[in-house]
Structures are given as structure tokens and as C-alpha cells.
């Protein structure tokens, strides 16, 4: 398939040949799984997500099929190193953070459990961006992951759907004194399918990730081209195909704002048309759709699917409104991932009416029937305003979270705390109407990716200790707990972790030319850069530790390496300033001879799945320090704890449930609780008095504010510090002293190697409940009504 003699083949040619050969193994199982699903008439799950952060797929497939050593041996006979090929595969640029990685974990677990499923999303040409650093500032460059092709996907040009925008809606006579709406769009784009098969553990079942690429109906305006306007002839094509170019285009402009809405409708419409076609081909009608289909909306982005399914059923398939609404509200389920206002999307009604006029008619009717029912129930105007799909307080906007809530059978949070906060805050009044609709489904991670593949040394050690059954049943990992008190096992555990740290130190040296000591405590915060995730709090504590080391250079300080990685949204200036501060702090500290290597700071650019797989097995301390009540769940906390890192964190998201299972004594918890944060904000967020009471924090803020870490621009961080001092919304100042004290406790614990390792073993042993398999079984049985297959 590569078309080269092996004597002339380059490493990339060998990678493509190997990937294609492995794909053949996957395809055989894929076809078998598809035939079984049709034969048995089993219920299908459709997972709608704007992101699928699947990473590299070669070792994923090899591991799940159980042929890694077979491939290694075959390539060795041809004088080719499989591990060298592994590094050549680019990460699929289909996601940005936890949302997309969760979708990838869940797709793998659905295949492992034999649940027939399709993932639906967009095939982005250039992802969100490739992060580079210039003088410590983030630069956004286009990802080029498709430049050499994608050996895993199958283009399906025969699977193409038309997605329309704009235009007008006419009302025409439908006979029997009835009318029907006819949408006459202004423009259309084609959605072309690309399929990637995703095998589950041991290859018993394979599901499909179907991604849509936008293609203009006309490749160019030939008349303009022949008149010499070669660029203008392509203008419409470029504009329409921009839909699948980039994930999360900046919405700082009106054009960018509109493009995001186009993206969300584009993939929702194509996916619904596709699943309706499939269902009708198999069952001959659509009235039974809810018996055979469950759709999971992964966050608010696909919420436009609710009125789109109504449009398709009513306008395209002539279904009565009542039946269509009953089907819609039975097949859809909605996962909420955040309580942040900017993530609970709203769209200007004027934009919706211009871009999707028929959908706004449907939304108005849904909302009218909904509000009429509440008026009849005696609700007052304030309540009606709160539960309305249309926000009227300022400019009229469509509330997509409300739309997803009303259009779904179940709405779930992703940790116990998050779910409770949903009920009490953003969906409080809607929950009084539908008190049983909100349920909790705490997130999980796939151990196959985050332990078996990322940390083969630890996987082998665990298997040697407790046998292989835990690889099929994560709950069996609990059998490792008694080994925490076995000194010989702890030593082997420590040796595995040290080997991982040596490998990470080598990577840091290669990429950043910074030497780090594997014997130091690796203190890791790797996640999207956001103020509520509080990388800033970590940096301020880093500076405080630096000041302490300089003040007492002969003190036996615990050597530390602070490791940061993560991207800031292109338009999020405050987050980008935090990245710059991290790099400024690293530059000053790493060059200071007084510190003598006892503190190093590194920021690894372009964080992605493959980089996470290198960092996580080497982490000693896992920073999960979000402002309490603001992190929905987190999954990085689970991955790091599974690999033996101790968590330092707040009582936020899934940290609470991790504490319940790992044990409070095996974590380092600090800071305000979610309720205390609410009380603090209500009392006022000026932190002047808090800072005055903490000389350590005051000294740190003074150093940052006066340019100690930015001598080239001493006013660079003045606004950042002023925000902490007078608008401490994220409780950076409020939690600083507790965080500083808890970090010192971590340092003392690190000096007792046996006790630290004992706690690390217990973290690994007690993380079985956080398997994605457990989470997906909960979804299947309690939300989708879909039974897993035989394992």
C-alpha cells in the first residue's frame, strides 16, 4: 500500500505500513461487530461531542488486540524498531482538554463492554492549535496532523449529507385545513463522513468514530475563475469549508462567533440525518426510534440537535408534533460539564433567526408550550423568566443549556458535588419542574490507555503481584492494597517510578535543554490554563518557596521540580499572561546559582495526550487545586492517582470521591469548601486584608508586581496582582496560606520515602472505581437502557 521497496523505505513509510497492517486486524473485528449489531437488533448509543481527544492509535490498537509483541517481533525481523515508529505518529488534533479525552475514554469503554456505539464529531483539519512559546508567550500555530495522511480512517464519499443555513421559511397548505413549514435555505454545505474503527479491550468489539468534513457543493465559481478572479472564485468554498478547519475558532469577532454556531449545527445535523437513515433502513419506520437509539450530548455544544431532530421528524418525515417531541425527549440525554457561564452557551436570537430560521420557529413553540404549562401550574413571572429558553434580561439570547435540559430524558453531572451544585444553581428552577431528571455519573478513565500503555512497568509489577484478572476487572485492583505494607514491593514500586522519572527528565532535557534531577519531588500541574484551575496559585507558592530557599540557602530543602503544561484559549488573555508568568518565573529560578538545583520550573509546550502519557507516570505530586465548586469533575486527578501520584487539592469535583475511596490520610487536602467560597464571595472579594495578614503572600505579590520576574517590563503583571488584591474571585489569596502549609507537609512526607511510597501504592490500589468501564455501565443501565455485550 505504501508502494516502496523496503530498501528505500523511510521510518514514516514503515509506520504507515504497520498501521495499515494493524488496521486490517481491526477491520475484520469491526465488520463482525457491525453484522452482530444488525443481526441482534440491539440498541445503539450515539455519542455527540465536539471533541474526541483520541491521541495516537497505533499502540492503542496493538494493546487492545493483544498483538504488541507480535508486531514488535515481526518488525525486528525487518530491522525496524516498533518504539521508534510509535514516536512518528501525530496526535489526532480533535480535542483540547478533559471534555475530548473523556469522550475518547468512553468510546473505548463502550467497545470494551460490547455496547454498539457511534461517536459523532468533526474532522478538524488543524485542531485547536499547536502551542509554541516565543519569549515565554504562547503562540498559536496550525496543527498539521493530516499533512502525511491518516492511515486509520476510511473516507466515505458515498455518505454525504446536505447541511443548510439561512434563507426563509414559508407556510404552505398541507390539506385538511393543515399547514406545514417549508425552509428555503440561502446556502448549503456537504458533510462527508470519515470513519475510524475503535477496538475495545481484547478486540472483542469494535465501534465507529464517524467525523464530518465540510465540503462545498461547488469547488469554485468557474465563471469568476475564467475572468481572472482566481482568488475570488474560491471565496465561497473557503468560507463554507472553514466549518471543519479549526476547533474552537476565536469568537472575539462576529464572524468567529457565527462560525462556532455553524460548526455545532453542521455536525449535529449530519449526525442526525445519518442515524435516522440507518434506523429507517433497518426498521422501516421512525416511530420506534426511541426503542433502538439513545443519544448522549457531551456538554452543551450539540444542544442544537434538539430542534434539529424535531425539524427532521416533522418537516422531512411528516411526523405529528406530539409524537416527535415524545421521541426527542426520550432519545436525548445531556451531560453537563461545567457551571461556568461562558461554557453554558447562549446564542443571540438575532443570529439564530438569521442562520437557522426554522429552528427558531421550533424553539419558540417548544418554549411557548413549556411556559404555558408553568403558567397553568400557577408559576409567577420571575419563575417563568428563569426557566424560559429565551433570556430576556439584556439582549435576547437562546439558552442552550436550558434547551438541552428540556429536550433530554436525563441530565447528568460528572461528580457528586457538581451534580448537587447543578441542582442548586444553574438548573435549580428547572429541577423543580422535573425533579428526577438530574442524575450523577462520576467520570472515569480507561485504564488501558492510562496505565497499560502509559506505564507498562507499573502494569507488569501489579500483574506480577496480584495476577492478571485486574486487567479485565478494575475493581480487582483493590487486591494490591496489602502490598503497601510490603517493604520489598514498595522498593520495586519506587524503582518503576524512578525509571519513569528518568525518562521524563530525558524528555525535558531534549525539548527545553533544562536538566532536572529524578531524585527530586516532581510536582505536576498539567491541564488547560484557566483562572479557576489556579495555575496562578501554584506559581505564587513556587515564588514563595524560591524566596525561602534564597533566604536560607543552607537549610536542607526538599528538591522540587515544578512541571506545568497546558494551552490557553487563543482569546483568553489572562490565561496567556499566566503562561508568560510561568516562563518568566522559570527563567529567573532556573538560572539562580543560590538555588543550586533544589528548585526547577519547567513549562512543556503543546500539551496533548502523548505528552500526558510521558508526564503522568513520572509525577509524584498531583496538583488538583481548582477553586472549590468550579471544577465539574476532572479526570487528570484520576490518571495521576492511578499511576501513584499523591493528590494535593481542594474539595472540588471528583477529588471528594477520590478522597472517599483512597482515604483522606493518603491525600493532601486544603482550602475553602464550595459552600465557604460562596460565603466568602457574598461577603466581598477584596483580599487586601487577607494579603496584609500573610507576610509570605505579600512579599510574593510585591515581587511579581514590581517586576522582579519581568525586568524587561516591570509593569507586566501589575494588573494581575491588582486583580488578586481587589477582585479575588478565584480565591487565590484566600487559599494561599493553607496551600503553602500543605505544600510544606508534602515536603516533610517526601523525606520519609517508605511512607510516601506506601501512600502511593494505596492510591494506585484504590482507584479501580474510577474506571471508565464502571462509568459506562452506569450510563448504559441507568440512562441509555442499553445492555452490554458478552465479555
N, C-alpha and C positions, 0 to 999 in steps of 0.2 A: 504493500500500500504506500510505502514511502518512496519506492522507485529508485533505490540506490543500492549499489554493490556495497557489501559491508566493509570492504577495504577503504571506501571513500566516505563512509557514514560518520557524521559528527555526533556529539553527545545528544543533541536535540533530536536527531533522527532516531537514535536508539530509544529515547524517551517516547517519541510518538509511536514507534513500532511496539514497544512494550505496553503502552496504554491501550493501543488498538487490540493487542492480543488479550489483555485482561478484559477489555470491554466485550470481546467475543464470549468469554465465560459468563459475564454478567447478562448479556443479551439472551442466552439460552434460558436462564432462570427468569428473566423478565417476561419472555414470551409465555413460559409455563405459568407464571403468576397471573398474567393477564387472562389466559384461557381459563384458569380455575375461577377467577372472579366472575367472568361471564357465565361459566357453567353453573356455578353455585348461586348466582343471583344475589351476591352478598352486598350489604350496604357499603357505599363508598363515602369516604371523607375527602372533602376538598379544602385545602388549606390555602387561604388567600393572604399573601404577605408581600409588602413592597420590598422586603429584603429576604435573601437567603444567603447567609454567610457560610458557604459550604467549604471554603478553603481549598486545599489541594485534594485530589480524589484518588491518586494512584495508590497510596498506602491504605487509604480508607477501603478501597475495593479489595486489595490484596489481603488485608487483615480480615475483613468480613467474610471473604470467600475461603480463608484458610490456606492460601497458596503463596504466602510471602516467601517462605524458604524455597518452594519450588521455583518461583521466579528468580530468586537470588542465585540458585544453583544453575539454572538454565543460562542466565546472563554471564555467570562466572565462566562457564564453558566457552563463551564467546568473548572472553576477556573484557567484560563490561561490568562495572560496579553499580549495583542497584541503588545504593545510597547516594552515589553521585548523581544519578538520574533524578532522584527524589527532589534534589535542590533546584532542578531546572523547571519544574512545573510552577507556573504562576498561580497565586491565589485567585480564585474566581472573584472578580470585583462586583459582587452582587449584594453587598451589605456594608454596614458601618459599625454596628455595635451589638449589644445584647439582644435586641429585637431580632436581628437577622441570624445571629448564632443560635438562638433558641429555636427559630424555625428550622434550621438545619438539623439540630439535635432531634427535634420532634419528627422530622421526616425520616431520619434514620431509625428511630424507635418504632414508628408505625410500621416500617418494613420489617424490623426485627420481630415485632409482635404479630405479623401477618395481617395487618389491617389494610385493606385496599384503599389507597390514597393517591391523590394528585396534589402536588404543590403547584400553585399558580403565582406567577410574578412577571417581572420584566427582565429581559436580557439586555442589561446595560452595556453599551459599547465601552464606556470609560469609567464605570463605577462612580464612587463619590469623588475621590481624587487620590492621587499618590502624594503623600506628605513628604516634603523635603524641608530642610532647615537652611536658612541663609542668615548668618549673623545671629542665630538663635530665634529668628522669626519663622513662623510656619509659612511655607509656600505651597500652593495647591497646583499640582500638575496632573494632566490627564493620565489615568491608568491605561496601560496598553496590553492588557491581559489576553486580548484576542488577536494580537498582531501576528502571531505564528499559528493561528487556528486553535480550535478546541477539540481535542481528539475524543472527548467523552460524549459530545452532543450529536443529535440527529436533527438536521434541518427537515422540517415538514412543510414544504411549499404548498402541498395539497390541503393543509389545514390552515386556512386563511379566513379571517372574518373581517367584515367591514365595521369600523367604529366611526360614528358621525358626531359632528359638533355644529352648534349654531343653528341658524335658519329660523323657521317659523313653524307654528302648529296650527293646523286648520281643523275645524269640526265639520264632519260630513255625515250625511244621513246613512244610518245602518239598517233602516227598515224597522217596522213595528214600533214606530214612534221613538226609536232609539238613535243615538248618535255615537260616533266614535272619533277619536283624535287621530290625525294623520300628521306626522312630523316630517317636514320638508327641510332636511339639513342644508347648511351652507357649504360644508366641506366634509370629506371623509378621508380616513387613512386605513390601510390594511394592517391587520395584526397577523404576523406569520409566526407559526409555532416552531420552537426548538425544544427537543426532548432530551433530558439526561436521565438515564436509569440510575436509581439509588438503591443498592443492595443492603439488606439488613444483616445482622449477625448470623454467621454460618451460611449465608446465602440462600436461606430457605424461602425468602420472599423478596421481590424487587418492586419498588414503586417508581412513579414517574414525577420528575420535576419538569413541568412544562412552562417555559418562559416565552414571552411575546416580544417580537421585534417589530418596530413600526416601519412600514414601507409605503411610500407614496404610490398612489394608483398610476400616476404618470411620472416616469423617471425625469422628464424635462419637458419644457414648453418648446417644441421643435421650431415653431414659427419665430419665437424670440431668438433662439439659438442661431437660426439661419440668417437673421437680420444682424447678427454680430453681437447680440447681448448674451454672451456666453455665461456670464455670472448670473444675470437676472433670470435666465432660462431655468436655473436650478433653484431659485429662491423658494418656491412653494415646497419643493421636495425637502430642502434643508429645514424649513420651518416645521413641516409635518413629522419628519423623521427625528427631529430633536427630542421627541417624546421618549425615545429609548436610548438616548446618548448618555445621560448622566443621572446618577441617583441624587436626589435632593438638590436640584438646582437652586441657587440662591434665590430667595423670594423677596429680596430687598427692592426689586423693581416690579412693576405691574406685569411685565412680560414673564418674569420668573414666577410670580405668584400664579399666573394663569397656567403656565407650563406644568406646575405641580398638580393642579386640578386635572389637566388633560391626562397626565400620567395615571392618576388614580382611576379616572373613568375608563381610560384605554384598557388597562389590564383587567378591571372588573367586568367590563362589557364583553371583551373577548373570552374571558374565562367562563362567564355565564352562558354565552352562546354555545361554547364548546361542550359544557356539561349537559345543557339541555338537548343538544344534538345527540350526545352519547346515550342519554336516558331514553329519548324518544326512539332511537334506533333499536335499543334493547327491549323496551317495554311497550312501544307503540302509542303511548299517550303520556301526558304530563300530570294528570290528576294524582298519580301515585308517587310523585317526585319526593314527597316528604318521607315516604316509606323506604326509599332507597338511597337518599342523599342527605348528608349533613355538611354544612359549610361553616368553617371556622374563620372569622375575621380576625386577623392578627393585628390588633390595635385599630385605631380609628381610620387609617388611610383608606381601607377598602369599603368604608361605610356607604359610599355612593352605590354599592351593589344592591342595597335595599330597594331604592326606587327603580334601579335598572332592571332588577328581576320582575318587579311589578309591571314595568313598561313592556318587557318581553312577553310576559304571560298575557297581559291584557291586549296590547296593541298587535303583537305579532302572532299570538296563538288564540286570540278571541276568548279568553277565559273571563268569567264574571269577576268583578272586583272582590267580592267576599271570599270566593274560593282562592283567588290569587293571594290575597292578604293572609289567609289562613296558612297556605303553603309557605309563603315567605317567612312568616313569623315562627314557623316550625323548623325550616331547614337552616336558618341562620343562627349562629352563636357568635358572641363577641368577647374577645379578650381585651381588657383594658390594661395598659402597661404603665400608665403614669397619671398623676393628678396635676401635673404642670399645665397651666392654661395654654401655653403655646403648643403643647402636644395634643391637647383636646381640640382638634381643628375646628375652625369655623370659616365659612366662606361668605363673602359679600353676596347678598341676594341679587344685586345688580349683575354681578359676574355670572352667577348661576343662571339667571334668566337669559343672559346673552349666549352663554356657551351651551347650556343644557336646558332649553326652554320646556321641553316635555317633562323632564324630570321635576322641574319646579312645580308644574301643574300637579303632578302626583304627590309631591311633598306637601303642597298646600292642602290637598284633600286628606292625606294621612293626618296632618296636623289639625285640620278642622274637625274631623271625626273624633280625634283624640281629645281635643279641648271641649267639644260638645258633651262628651261623656263625663268629663270632670265638672262642667257647669251643672249638669243634671245631678251629679253627686253632691252639689252644694259647695264646691270649692270657691274661694274668693279670688279676686283679680291678681293678688300677689302670688298665689299658688299657681294660677294659670300661666302667669308670666314666667315663673320658674321652670315649669315643665314643658313649655312651648318649644317646638323645634326651631322657631324663629326668635332670635334675640332682638328685642325692640328698644333696648335702653339707649343705644347710641345709633350708629349706622346699622341698618338691618342686616343680620348675618344668620346663616344657617348653621345650627349646632350639630356637627357630625357625630359627636358622642351621644347626644340625645337620640339622633336618628338611628344609630346602631343599637342603642338600648331598646327603643320601641320596636325595632324590626327584628329582634332576636328572641329566641326561646330561652336562652340562658346567657347571662353576662358574668364573666368571671374575673376576679382579681388573681394576682400571681404570688401572693403571700398572705398569710393570715392577717397581718397588720394592714397591708394595702387594701385587702377586701373590706375590712372593717371601716377604714377611712373612706373608701368609695361610698359605702352605705351612709356614712355620717356627713359627707361633704358634697362632692360633685353630683352624685345621683340620689341625694337624700330624699327629695320630694318624689322623684320617680319611683323610689323604693316603697313609698307609702301606697302607691297605686299597685305596684307589682312586688309585694314583699318577699316572694320566693324566687325572684328572677336572678338575683345576685348570689353567686356561689364562689367558693375559693378553690383554686387549683394551683398550689405552690409549684413554682418552676422546678425543672430537673435538667440534668445534663447527661449526655451519652458517655458512659464510662469507656466505650470502645475508642472513641477519639481522645478523650482527655486523660486516660490512664494507659490503656493497652498500647496505643500508638505513641502518645506523647512521652510516656515514661515506661519503656519496656523493662528497664532494670527493676523498678519497683513492682511491676506486674509479675515478673518472674519470681521475685522474692516472696510476694504474697502467695502466689500459687504453690511455691515450694513449702510454705508454712502451713497452709490450710487446704491445699488441694485445688483442683480446677473448677469445682462446682460454682464458685462465686462469679465466674465469668459469664454464666448463664442466669444467675440469680443474685443481683447485687445485695440483697438482704443478707446473704451468707457471708458478706464481708465482716459482719459483726464477730465472726469466729476469730478474727485477728486480734481482738482486744486483749485477751490474756497475754499475748506476746509482748505487750507494752512493758511487762514486768520481767521479761527475759533479757538479761544483760547481753547475751550473745546475739540475740535477734536485734536488739537496739543498735549494736555495733554494725551489723550488716545493713540495717536501715540507714544509719548515718553514712556509711560508705557509699551507698547508692545515691544519696542526696549530694554528697560531696562530688561525686563524678558528674552529676548534673550541673553543679555549680562551676566546676572546671570548664565544662562545655560552654556554659553561658559566658564565663569570663573570656574565653577564646573568641566568642562571637562579638562581645563588646570591644575587645581589642581590634578585631578585624574591621568593624564598622565605624568606631569612634576614635580609635587609637588611644584609648584610655585603659590603663591597667587596673584591674580590681582583684582583690585578694579573696580566693574561695573560702578562706577561713573566717572572713568577716560575716556579720549578720546581713543577709540580703533582704532588705526592707522594700517591698514591691507595691506600687500602685499603678495598675495598668487598666485603663478604661477611658471611655470618651471624656474629653475635657469639658467640664461643666461646673459652674459655681456651686451647685448643690452637692456635687461629688467631692468637693473640697480638697482638690489638689493644693489649693492655696494654704489651707490649714497645715498640710504636710510640709509645704515649703517653709512656712514660718517656724515650725518646730525644727526643721533642718537648720535654719539660720540660728535658732536659739542653741542648738547643740554645738554648732560651729563656734558660737561665741563662748560657750562653756569650755570647749577644748582649748581655745586660744587663751582663755583666762587662766586655765590650769593645765599647761602643756605636759606636766609630769604625772598627772593623775592617770590611773590605769583605765582609761576609757575603753568601752566596748567598740571594737572596729565595726563600722557600718558602711554599707553601700546602699544608697537610696536610688531605686530604679523606677523611672517614670516612663510611660508610653501611652499614647492616645492622640486622637485627632480632635481638633476643634472645628465646629461647623464654619464654613467659609465666611459667613456673615456675622459670626459671633465674636465681636472684637474683644470683649473682656476675657473670653477663654483663650484667645490667641495671645493676649497680653500675659496671661498666666504661663503659657508655654515659653514666652520670651523670658519671663522671670526665672523659670526653672533653668533655662540655659545660662542666664546671667549668673545665677547662684552657683551653678556647676562650674562655670569658668573661674570664678573667684576662689571657690573652695578647693577645687582640684589642683590649683597652682600654688596654694599657700604652703610653704615649707614647714610652718609651725605645726600644721595638722599631721604631717608625716604619714599620710595614707590612712589615718584612723577614721576618716570620713571621706567618702567619694559620692558624687552625684552624677547620674547619667540619665539622659533622655534619649531613648531609642526611637528614631523616627519611623513613620509608616507602619504603625501598629496594625497587625492583621492576624488571622488565625495561625499562620505558620510561625510568626514571631511569638505569639502566645504559647504555642507548643514548646518553644525553647525556654521561655521565661518561667512558666508555671512550675515545672518540675524542680526548678532551682530556687524557688522562693522560700525563705524562712518565715517571714512575717508578711501577712496579707492585709493590706490597708483597705478597710471597708468602712470609711469614716464619713459617709454622707450625713447631711442634716437629717435628724430623725423625723420620719413622716414623709420624706420626699423620694426615697428610693423604693420603687414598687417591690422589687424582689432582689435583683442581682443574680447573676449566675457565675461571675468570676469568683465570688466568695466560695461557691461550691467547688469549683475546679481547683482552686488553691488549697482548700482544706482537704480535699480528696487526695492531693499529692503530698500532704504532710505539712503544709504551712499552718502556723498559728494565726488566728484572726485577731487583729486589733481593730475594734469597730464600735459603732453606736448600735443602739437597739432600734434598728431600722430594717425594713424589708425582710428578707429571709434570714438575716443574722439572728433574729429572735428564734426561729425554728431550728437553726443550726445549734444555737446555744442549748435548746431543749434536748437535742439528741447527742451532741458532743459533750455537753457538760460545761457549766459556767466556769468551772475551775480550769478548763482547758482552752479558754479564750481570754482575751484582754478587752473587756468592755468598759466604755467610759461615756461621759457626756449626758446631755439632756435627753429625756424621752420625748416622744412625739407630742404628748399632752403638755409637757413642760415647754416645748418650743412654741406651741400655740399660746400658752400663758405669757411667755416672755414677749412674743410679738405684740400681744394685746397691751402689755404694759409699756411698750415702746422699744424701738430697736436702736436707739442711740447707745453706743458702747463706751462713751467717754469715761464713765465711772469704772466700768469693768477693766478697761485698759489701765487706768490710774492705779487700780488695786493690784496690778500684776507688773512688777518691775521687769520681769523677763520678757513679757509680751511688749511692753512699752519700748524697751531697748530694741527689740527686733523691728517693730514698726518704724521707729525713728531711723534705723539704719536703711531700711528699704525706701522710706520717704525722702531721705536726704541724698540718695544716690550712691550709697556705699557699693551697691551691686550693679550700678549703672553709671560709672564715671563718665561715659561718653554722652549721657543725657540724664543729668541729675534730677530732672523733674518727671522722668518717665513714669514712675509708679506713684506719683503724688495722688492722683485720682483714685488709684486702687486702695491706698491706705486710707484716704478720706472716706471711701465707701465703707470700710470696716469700722472706722471710728464713729460714723454718724448714721449709717444705714446697714446695720449688721443683720440683714435679713436671713443670711445663711448660718448665723450663729458661730462665725469663725472666732471672734473674740470671746463669746460666751463659753465656748467649749475648749479654749486653748489650754488653760491651766490643767484641766482634767486630762487632756490629751498628753500634755508634757509629763505629767506624773505617771500616766500609764505607760508611756514610752520608756521611762526610767525603770519601771517594774519589768518591762520586757527585756531591758538590758541586763538587769540582775538575774533574771531567769536564764538568759542565754549563757551566762557564765557557769551555770550548772548543766553541763552537757547531757548527763544522764536524764535529768528531769525534763529538760526541753524535748529530748528525743522521745521520752515516754509519752508526753502530751502530743507530740507529732504523730506517733503511731496510733494513739486513740482518735485523733482527728480523722485519719485515713479509715480506721476500722468502723467508725460510727457514721460514715457518710452514705451508707447504702440506700437510705430512704430517699436521697436526693437524685436518684437515677431518673433519667427521662422515661425509662420504661414504666416506673411507678406512676409518673405524671400522666403518661399517655393512657395507661389502663384506667386511671381515674376519669379522664376525658371520655374515653370510649364507653365506659359503663354508666357514667352519671350525666353526661351531656349529649354524646352522639348516639347512644343506644346502638353501638356497633361492637360486635363481639370480635375479639382477637382470633387469629387462626391457630392451628395446632403448632406447637413448638417442639 
